Amino acid sequence: METLTDAINVAIHPGWKRVLLTEFASPYFLKLREFLINEKNTHTVFPPGNRIFAAFNHTPFENVRVVIIGQDPYHKRGQANGLSFSVSDGVSKPPSLVNIFKELKDDLGIPIPQSGNLEPWADQGVLLLNATMTVREGLAGSHHGKGWEIFTDAVIKTISEQKKGVIFLLWGRFAHTKEELIDKDKHFILKAAHPSPLARGAFFGCKHFSKTNKILEHQGILPIDWRIEK
């Protein structure tokens, strides 16, 4: 299994390495690295090592236009692919992702795709960031409090400080707590309920996809093509 250092060297875009250099060298991150080494020696960890930083590879820092924050990766085998809410081609769509696609269809008329792989979004500048970036198989939330949240908070702060006009889509109470990290005078925040069925449909009708594109167009920026299959 790749170490965290290997994953950074192989799978994170140089722009992110530049702006997050001090984080990678921080004591908390070194402890996180040791934790993951020990965890992988005794348990299965998702996503695979070469996919931990997939969000940072598909969406270079220079290209970030939208940020969607998840809590932690899917914990069942074969699901997590390093992008929040996303699964790889051929993997059944989890309930939250099903609801995201339902809202997308209602909002923009985009047919629900067969694939749940959100890489086409990430490649257009949608950073699909999980606050905790790894998880033990079968145990949701098992890597909370190990250092990932410090790192991903720093990612959000870095985007807030060094970029302008980014749209943050905060879905659910956990994501809403990240609002305090964002400079509201420079960026846009859209909040909604979580797409999970546990929210009893409160996510539906948020129209975040069309709202995002309107904000981008108002700034003279190309909108996101939210289609997965073209």
Buried (B, 14 or more C-beta within 10 A) or exposed (E): BBBBEEBBEEBBBEBBBEBBEEBBEBEBBBEBBBBBEEBBEEEBBBBBBBBBBBBBBBBBBEBBBBBBBBBBBBBBEEBBBBBBBBBBEEBEBBEBBBBBBBBBBBBEEBEEBEBBBBBBBBEBBBBBBBBBBBBBEEEBEBBEEBBBBBBBBBBBBBBBEEBEBBBBBBBBEBBBEBEEBBEEEEBBBBBBBBBBEEBEEBBBEBBBBBBBBEBBEEEEBEBBEBEBEE
